[in-house]
């Protein structure tokens, strides 16, 4: 199974989400729930996970 450009974008998005989580949530305590930020984060992670496991056109497995 080869890695396509779409898969690398997904892995990059997951890595960026991890780094931003460590940078902001590790330092700052959230005293109020910011529902918009939570929803954006969830959508970001779903898209990143979907792109990272997106099937490659050259995969011929049935």
C-alpha positions as CSV (number, residue, x, y, z in Angstrom):
1,X,0.0,0.0,0.0
2,X,1.5,3.3,-1.1
3,X,1.1,6.7,0.4
4,X,-0.5,9.3,-1.8
5,X,-0.3,13.1,-1.5
6,X,-3.8,13.1,0.1
7,X,-2.6,10.7,2.8
8,X,0.4,12.9,3.6
9,X,-1.9,15.9,4.0
10,X,-4.0,14.0,6.4
11,X,-1.0,12.9,8.5
12,X,0.2,16.5,8.4
13,X,-3.1,17.8,9.7
14,X,-3.1,15.2,12.5
15,X,0.5,16.2,13.5
16,X,-0.5,19.9,13.4
17,X,-3.5,19.2,15.6
18,X,-1.3,17.3,18.1
19,X,1.2,20.2,18.2
20,X,-1.4,22.9,18.6
21,X,-3.1,20.8,21.3
22,X,0.1,20.6,23.3
23,X,1.0,24.2,22.7
24,X,-2.3,25.8,23.7
25,X,-4.2,23.3,25.9
26,X,-1.1,22.1,27.7
27,X,-0.3,25.7,28.8
28,X,-3.6,27.4,29.1
29,X,-6.5,26.1,31.3
30,X,-9.9,26.6,29.7
31,X,-12.1,28.3,32.3
32,X,-15.0,28.5,29.9
33,X,-16.2,26.1,27.3
34,X,-15.7,27.5,23.8
35,X,-18.1,25.3,21.8
36,X,-17.1,26.8,18.4
37,X,-13.5,25.9,19.0
38,X,-14.5,22.4,20.1
39,X,-16.6,21.9,17.0
40,X,-13.8,23.2,14.7
41,X,-11.4,20.8,16.4
42,X,-13.6,17.8,16.0
43,X,-14.3,18.6,12.3
44,X,-10.5,19.1,11.8
45,X,-9.7,15.7,13.3
46,X,-12.4,13.9,11.4
47,X,-11.2,15.3,8.1
48,X,-7.6,14.6,9.0
49,X,-8.3,11.0,9.9
50,X,-10.4,10.5,6.7
51,X,-7.6,11.9,4.5
52,X,-4.9,9.9,6.2
53,X,-6.7,6.6,5.5
54,X,-8.1,7.6,2.1
55,X,-7.6,4.7,-0.4
56,X,-5.0,5.1,-3.1
57,X,-5.9,4.8,-6.7
58,X,-3.1,2.3,-7.2
59,X,-4.4,-0.1,-4.5
60,X,-5.9,-3.1,-6.2
61,X,-7.0,-5.1,-3.1
62,X,-10.6,-6.4,-3.2
